[in-house]
């Protein structure tokens, strides 16, 4: 029972950090081009 007094606040802090970094990534536009990345491999960048 005493371990719950330690584990519950730690899990809440870790969940809050994960939520903070998720919204930070949205704000920095990390998830904007989810379709274009799969076509990037088809681009021919080896023009010499």
C-alpha positions in Angstrom: 0.0 0.0 0.0 2.8 2.4 0.7 4.2 1.8 -2.7 1.1 3.3 -4.2 1.9 6.6 -2.5 5.1 6.7 -4.6 3.9 5.1 -7.8 0.7 7.1 -8.4 2.4 10.5 -8.3 5.3 9.2 -10.5 2.8 7.9 -13.1 0.9 11.1 -13.0 4.0 13.1 -13.6 5.2 10.9 -16.4 1.7 11.1 -18.0 1.8 14.8 -17.8 5.2 15.0 -19.4 4.1 12.7 -22.2 1.1 15.0 -22.8 3.2 18.1 -22.7 5.7 16.7 -25.2 2.8 15.5 -27.5 1.3 19.0 -27.6 4.9 20.5 -28.1 5.4 18.2 -31.1 2.0 19.3 -32.5 3.0 23.0 -32.0 6.3 22.5 -33.7 4.5 20.9 -36.7 6.1 17.4 -36.4 3.0 15.7 -37.7 2.1 17.8 -40.7 3.3 15.7 -43.6 2.2 12.2 -42.8 1.4 11.3 -46.4 4.4 12.7 -48.2 7.1 10.8 -46.3 6.1 7.5 -48.0 6.6 9.0 -51.4 10.0 10.6 -50.5 11.8 7.2 -51.2 10.6 7.4 -54.8 12.3 10.8 -55.4 15.4 10.5 -57.5 18.1 12.5 -55.7 21.0 10.9 -57.4 21.2 13.2 -60.4 24.9 13.9 -61.2 
